[in-house]
């Protein structure tokens, strides 16, 4: 799998069209080479199966040619002229031939025509071959020249060599011409394939253009691929449009969610403003009450513990004096009243201290509440930032929907 940042992505030499043309060219070239190879195998197989038969057919034909020459008057003289021509003709057809005269023929021609017949000498090239031989026997018309022969005697032997090299030479000549036509045909087919692919891939190229535009940062999602064909490219464009419609519906739903969040945020801001005003009034009132209480406490100085201790000591001393002097009802009642006043003063002082402590605690709580409201304000600011970011994203992706955010 290629890396997403691979520099080879999108290069012209990496395009599908270039790969297709190159693969098509190589496949056709391989098929042509395979065809030539099969033909070579066929040549070898035909030689193995029919090479000897072909050589035998040539030998029979050559023997019949020799008989035809001998039927003419002056046959041996004509043979001296015709044999080189026969040798050349069969050599051009790829066969090596030889005509070997027998001893009776040599004696007869030497005595009758005063020369030694050579026939076609045996001159065999190197290589694999199939051989065929035909003996030429004397007939009645042959005895006029072959005076020492009798009917049925062997006058000579026709030998034919059919070489494998000859078949491969013919094969090579054929493929040399066919290879030129095949290469021209491959080039023509490649050009035709290029034109066909370019025409058939036009929907894919348009689809690629749409996807490329969609892949750009903050591009709008209102683009749609044109559906001009009913093949796989048309189906792909149709599926892409459906996918984009789904994304747009999701964006529209996101926009609705953002609208509801905006409404909730507005409600929070309204409630927060009212609550902030109420809290400010409560905090101000509590602090004012606390300050007034503290000022009142300053205006009415607090009785110290030493003062209460001195009063208790004086009351106790007075009680002792009264006990020594005898019970005096008025003094006892005065003493009890004095104790009661002192006790009430102590109780009221303790109650005032507790009230001040609770009042201070309430003031601290209101200060903490004010801090919570400040934190809520910061949270509202962050929510507003999120809403603005979401709205910007919606406007970038789908401008006509994003206008409502």
C-alpha positions in Angstrom: 0.0 0.0 0.0 1.4 3.4 -1.0 1.9 6.1 1.6 -0.5 9.0 1.5 2.4 11.4 0.9 4.0 9.4 -1.9 5.3 11.7 -4.6 4.5 9.2 -7.4 0.7 9.6 -6.8 -0.8 11.5 -9.7 2.2 11.4 -12.0 1.5 11.0 -15.8 3.6 7.9 -16.1 1.6 6.4 -13.2 -1.8 7.0 -14.8 -4.2 4.2 -15.6 -4.2 5.0 -19.3 -0.4 4.7 -19.7 -0.4 1.5 -17.7 -3.2 0.1 -19.8 -1.5 1.0 -23.1 1.8 -0.4 -21.9 0.3 -3.6 -20.7 -1.7 -4.0 -23.8 1.4 -3.5 -26.0 3.4 -6.0 -24.0 0.6 -8.6 -24.0 0.2 -8.3 -27.8 3.9 -8.6 -28.2 4.0 -11.7 -25.9 1.1 -13.2 -27.8 2.9 -12.6 -31.1 6.1 -14.1 -29.8 4.1 -17.1 -28.5 2.5 -17.5 -31.9 5.8 -17.6 -33.6 7.1 -20.1 -31.1 4.1 -22.3 -31.7 4.7 -22.1 -35.5 8.3 -23.1 -34.9 7.2 -26.1 -32.8 4.7 -26.9 -35.6 7.6 -26.8 -38.1 9.7 -29.2 -36.1 6.7 -31.5 -35.5 5.8 -31.5 -39.2 9.4 -32.3 -40.1 9.6 -35.1 -37.6 6.4 -36.6 -38.9 6.5 -35.8 -42.6 10.1 -35.0 -43.5 10.9 -38.5 -44.8 7.7 -38.6 -46.8 8.4 -35.2 -48.4 11.9 -36.4 -49.3 10.5 -39.6 -50.8 8.1 -37.5 -52.9 10.9 -35.3 -54.2 13.0 -38.4 -55.0 10.1 -39.9 -57.0 9.7 -36.7 -58.9 13.4 -36.4 -59.6 13.5 -40.0 -60.8 10.6 -39.3 -63.2 12.4 -36.2 -64.5 15.5 -38.4 -65.2 13.3 -40.9 -67.1 11.8 -38.1 -69.1 15.2 -36.8 -70.1 16.3 -40.3 -71.1 13.3 -40.8 -73.4 14.6 -38.0 -75.6 17.1 -38.8 -78.4 20.6 -38.3 -77.2 19.5 -38.7 -73.6 22.9 -38.9 -71.9 24.1 -35.7 -73.6 20.9 -33.9 -72.6 21.3 -35.2 -69.1 24.7 -33.5 -68.8 22.9 -30.2 -69.5 19.7 -30.8 -67.5 21.2 -32.2 -64.3 22.8 -28.9 -63.1 19.4 -27.2 -63.7 17.6 -29.9 -61.7 20.1 -29.6 -58.9 19.7 -25.8 -58.8 15.9 -26.0 -58.9 15.6 -28.5 -56.0 18.3 -26.6 -54.0 16.1 -23.5 -54.2 13.2 -25.5 -52.8 15.5 -26.6 -49.9 16.4 -30.1 -51.0 19.8 -31.5 -51.6 19.8 -34.1 -54.4 22.3 -36.5 -55.9 22.1 -38.8 -58.9 24.7 -41.6 -58.7 25.1 -43.7 -62.0 25.7 -47.4 -61.7 28.7 -49.2 -63.1 26.8 -50.5 -66.1 25.7 -47.0 -66.9 29.3 -45.7 -66.7 30.6 -48.5 -69.0 27.8 -48.0 -71.5 28.1 -44.2 -71.7 31.9 -44.3 -71.9 31.9 -46.8 -74.7 29.0 -45.2 -76.6 29.5 -41.5 -76.1 33.2 -41.3 -75.1 32.8 -39.6 -71.7 32.3 -40.7 -68.1 28.9 -39.8 -66.8 29.0 -38.0 -63.4 25.3 -37.5 -62.7 24.8 -35.1 -59.8 27.7 -35.7 -57.4 26.9 -36.2 -53.7 27.7 -33.0 -51.8 25.8 -33.0 -48.5 25.8 -30.0 -46.1 26.0 -30.6 -42.4 22.8 -30.8 -40.4 19.9 -33.0 -39.4 18.1 -34.5 -42.5 15.6 -37.1 -43.7 16.9 -39.2 -46.6 15.0 -40.9 -49.5 16.4 -42.9 -52.4 14.9 -44.2 -55.7 16.6 -46.6 -58.0 16.2 -46.1 -61.7 15.9 -49.4 -63.6 16.5 -50.0 -67.3 13.5 -50.2 -69.6 13.4 -51.2 -73.3 14.0 -47.6 -74.6 17.0 -47.3 -72.4 19.0 -50.1 -74.1 19.7 -48.0 -77.1 22.1 -45.9 -75.0 22.9 -48.3 -72.2 24.2 -51.0 -74.5 25.6 -53.2 -71.7 22.4 -53.1 -69.6 19.5 -55.3 -69.7 15.9 -54.6 -68.8 15.5 -54.3 -65.1 19.1 -53.5 -64.3 19.8 -50.6 -62.1 21.1 -47.6 -64.1 21.5 -45.2 -61.2 20.2 -44.1 -57.9 18.4 -40.8 -57.0 19.2 -39.6 -53.4 17.3 -36.7 -51.7 18.1 -35.1 -48.4 15.4 -33.1 -46.7 17.1 -30.8 -44.1 15.5 -29.5 -40.9 17.4 -26.3 -41.4 15.6 -25.8 -44.7 12.2 -25.8 -42.9 13.4 -23.4 -40.2 14.8 -21.1 -42.9 11.4 -21.0 -44.6 9.9 -20.4 -41.1 12.3 -17.5 -40.5 11.5 -15.9 -43.8 7.8 -16.1 -43.0 8.1 -14.7 -39.5 10.4 -11.9 -40.7 7.7 -10.6 -42.9 5.0 -11.4 -40.4 6.9 -9.7 -37.6 6.9 -6.4 -39.4 3.2 -6.6 -40.1 2.6 -7.8 -36.5 4.5 -4.9 -35.0 2.6 -2.4 -37.2 -0.6 -4.1 -36.2 0.3 -3.9 -32.5 1.1 -0.2 -32.8 -2.1 0.5 -34.7 -4.1 -1.4 -32.0 -2.3 0.5 -29.2 -3.2 3.8 -30.8 -6.8 2.7 -31.3 -7.0 1.5 -27.7 -5.6 4.8 -26.5 -8.3 6.7 -28.4 -11.0 4.3 -27.2 -9.8 4.5 -23.6 -9.6 8.3 -23.7 -13.2 8.4 -24.9 -14.5 5.8 -22.4 -12.5 7.2 -19.5 -13.8 10.8 -19.9 -16.5 10.2 -17.3 -13.9 8.8 -14.9 -11.7 11.9 -15.5 -14.6 14.2 -14.7 -15.3 12.2 -11.6 -11.7 12.5 -10.6 -11.9 16.3 -11.1 -14.9 16.4 -8.8 -13.2 14.3 -6.2 -10.1 16.5 -6.5 -12.1 19.6 -5.9 -13.8 18.1 -2.9 -10.5 17.1 -1.4 -9.3 20.7 -1.3 -9.4 22.4 2.1 -12.7 24.1 3.0 -14.2 23.4 -0.5 -18.0 23.5 -0.8 -19.8 20.2 -0.9 -22.4 21.4 -3.4 -20.6 20.0 -6.4 -22.1 17.0 -8.1 -20.7 14.5 -10.7 -22.4 14.4 -14.0 -23.9 11.0 -14.9 -23.6 10.6 -18.7 -23.2 6.8 -19.0 -24.9 3.7 -17.7 -21.8 1.7 -17.0 -19.7 1.4 -13.8 -18.5 5.0 -14.1 -22.0 6.2 -14.2 -22.9 4.0 -11.2 -19.8 5.4 -9.3 -20.9 9.0 -10.1 -24.4 8.2 -8.9 -23.1 6.6 -5.6 -20.8 9.6 -5.1 -23.7 12.0 -5.5 -25.7 10.0 -3.0 -22.8 10.1 -0.5 -22.5 13.9 -0.9 -26.3 14.2 -0.4 -25.9 12.3 2.9 -23.1 14.5 4.0 -25.1 17.6 3.2 -28.0 16.2 5.2 -25.6 15.6 8.1 -24.4 19.2 7.7 -27.9 20.5 7.7 -28.7 18.4 10.9 -25.5 19.8 12.4 -26.6 23.3 11.5 -30.0 22.7 13.2 -28.1 21.4 16.3 -26.0 24.5 16.2 -29.1 26.6 16.0 -30.6 24.9 19.0 -27.3 25.4 20.9 -27.3 29.0 20.0 -30.9 29.3 21.3 -29.9 27.5 24.5 -26.9 29.8 24.8 -29.1 32.8 24.4 -31.4 31.5 27.1 -28.4 30.8 29.4 -27.1 34.4 28.8 -30.5 35.8 29.7 -30.9 33.7 32.8 -27.3 34.4 33.7 -27.8 38.1 33.4 -30.8 38.0 35.7 -29.1 35.7 38.1 -26.0 37.8 38.1 -28.1 40.9 39.0 -29.9 39.0 41.8 -26.6 37.6 43.2 -25.0 41.1 43.1 -28.0 42.5 45.0 -27.9 39.7 47.6 -24.1 40.0 48.0 -24.4 43.7 48.4 -27.2 43.4 51.0 -25.3 40.8 53.0 -22.1 42.7 53.0 -24.0 45.9 54.0 -25.8 44.0 56.8 -22.5 42.5 57.9 -20.9 45.9 57.8 -23.7 47.5 59.8 -23.6 44.8 62.4 -19.9 45.3 62.8 -20.3 49.0 63.1 -23.0 48.5 65.7 -20.7 46.2 67.6 -18.1 48.9 67.5 -20.5 51.5 68.7 -21.6 49.2 71.6 -18.3 47.9 72.9 -18.2 44.3 73.8 -17.8 43.5 77.5 -14.6 41.7 78.1 -14.2 38.5 80.1 -12.3 40.3 82.8 -15.3 42.5 83.3 -17.6 39.5 83.7 -15.1 37.9 86.0 -14.9 41.1 88.2 -18.7 41.2 88.4 -18.9 37.6 89.4 -16.3 38.1 92.1 -18.1 41.2 93.4 -21.4 39.3 93.4 -19.8 36.4 95.3 -18.2 38.8 97.8 -21.6 40.5 98.3 -23.2 37.1 98.8 -20.6 36.2 101.4 -21.2 39.6 103.3 -24.9 38.9 103.2 -24.4 35.5 104.6 -22.3 36.9 107.5 -24.7 39.7 108.2 -27.7 37.6 108.1 -30.4 37.2 105.5 -31.7 40.5 104.2 -34.5 39.9 101.7 -34.1 43.0 99.7 -30.4 42.5 99.3 -30.9 38.8 98.3 -33.4 39.8 95.7 -31.1 42.5 94.4 -28.3 39.9 94.2 -30.4 37.4 92.3 -31.5 40.1 89.9 -27.9 41.1 89.4 -26.9 37.5 88.6 -29.8 37.2 86.1 -28.7 40.4 84.3 -25.1 39.2 84.1 -26.3 35.8 82.8 -28.5 37.4 80.2 -25.7 39.7 79.1 -23.4 36.7 78.6 -26.1 34.8 76.7 -26.9 37.7 74.4 -23.2 38.3 73.8 -22.7 34.6 72.8 -25.8 34.8 70.5 -24.5 38.0 68.8 -21.1 36.3 68.2 -22.8 33.3 66.6 -24.9 35.6 64.4 -21.8 37.5 63.3 -20.1 34.2 62.5 -23.0 32.9 60.5 -23.3 36.3 58.7 -19.6 36.1 57.8 -20.1 32.6 56.5 -23.1 33.7 54.4 -20.9 36.5 53.0 -18.2 34.0 52.1 -20.8 31.8 50.4 -22.1 34.7 48.4 -18.6 35.5 47.3 -18.1 31.8 46.3 -21.4 32.0 44.3 -20.1 35.1 42.6 -17.0 33.1 41.6 -19.2 30.3 40.3 -21.0 32.9 38.2 -17.7 34.1 36.8 -16.8 30.6 35.9 -20.2 30.2 34.3 -19.5 33.3 32.3 -16.2 31.9 31.1 -18.0 28.6 30.2 -20.5 30.7 28.2 -17.7 32.4 26.3 -16.1 29.0 25.4 -19.5 27.7 24.2 -19.8 30.8 22.1 -16.4 30.1 20.6 -17.4 26.5 19.8 -20.6 27.8 18.2 -18.7 30.3 16.0 -16.2 27.6 15.0 -19.0 25.2 14.1 -20.9 27.9 12.2 -17.8 28.8 10.2 -17.3 25.1 9.3 -20.8 24.8 8.1 -20.6 28.0 6.0 -17.4 26.7 4.4 -18.8 23.3 3.6 -22.3 24.4 2.6 -22.6 28.1 2.1 -26.4 28.2 1.5 -27.1 26.3 4.7 -24.4 28.0 6.7 -26.0 31.4 6.2 -28.6 30.6 8.9 -25.9 30.0 11.6 
